[in-house]
């Protein structure tokens, strides 16, 4: 494989892009998006944006360009890098970055060796990649690619996950403090505590807190979910105090 640029991103602003008509039509659960978002959160670098896009060159090009202009990096793209008529992620990424699509000699050689006599013109399309990109190793199939801070992965989870793990270990700065989530459920309607939670969020900008109504047909209830660095004892304590005070008020 040709060498990839080694730099670690000093201030990551990750974005996750999953491509496939079947995702937008609700025909398949978007497991790749959920897995990537979960890994980024666990690694202490939660995604800034997550998009699901159709198998449409123009849409992919538009949103890749928009994410780059916004300053997102890394941009993790899964799906649509195969050689069928509806696989247009390679083309869309190239267009979004203002690059031409060209045959990548190393990728071409890898695929020719892998497929042998079954290396058809259709399969050879998988070696047409954004100009100047580098390859992401894939022991189970066609390589992925890196073009700047955009990373293209196959949509098969068994391929995507080990490839993405390797990329994230390389490009994300080490974060020794794990991000954790703390939850508390209160028998109250969200509007009754919205101002209290808003004040907490304002007072603790390093954490993220959300209010989520509990479904199921029972009495009104909400779950408060706080996401914070595992070593942020002060915010954890303040959340415990907030929950205790709200429980007393709700009971009254």
RACOR-V167830 format. One record per backbone hydrogen bond with DSSP energy under -0.5 kcal/mol. NH is the residue of the N-H (numbers start at 1). CO is the residue of the C=O. If there is no record, write none. Layout:
NH;CO
NH;CO
//
This chain:
9;171
13;73
15;74
16;49
17;76
18;51
19;78
20;53
23;20
24;20
25;21
26;23
27;22
28;22
31;29
34;30
35;31
36;32
37;33
38;34
39;35
40;36
41;37
42;38
43;39
44;41
45;40
48;14
49;14
51;16
53;18
56;54
60;56
61;57
62;58
63;59
64;60
65;61
66;62
67;63
68;64
69;65
70;66
71;67
71;68
72;67
73;13
74;149
75;149
76;15
76;74
77;75
77;151
78;17
79;153
87;84
88;86
89;80
90;80
92;88
93;89
94;90
95;91
96;92
97;93
98;95
99;94
102;129
104;127
105;103
108;104
109;105
110;106
111;107
112;108
113;109
114;110
115;111
116;112
118;115
119;116
120;118
124;120
125;121
125;122
126;123
127;124
128;125
129;102
129;127
131;100
133;130
134;146
136;144
137;135
141;138
144;136
145;152
146;134
147;150
150;147
151;75
152;145
153;77
153;151
157;155
159;156
160;156
161;157
163;159
164;160
165;161
166;162
167;163
168;164
169;165
170;166
171;167
172;168
173;9
176;174
178;176
179;42
180;228
182;226
184;224
186;222
188;186
192;189
193;189
193;190
194;190
197;193
198;194
199;195
200;196
201;197
202;198
203;199
204;200
207;204
208;227
210;225
212;223
214;221
215;213
222;186
223;212
224;184
225;210
225;223
226;182
227;208
228;180
230;178
232;229
233;231
236;232
237;233
238;234
239;235
240;236
241;237
242;238
243;239
244;240
245;241
246;242
247;243
248;244
249;245
250;246
251;247
252;248
//
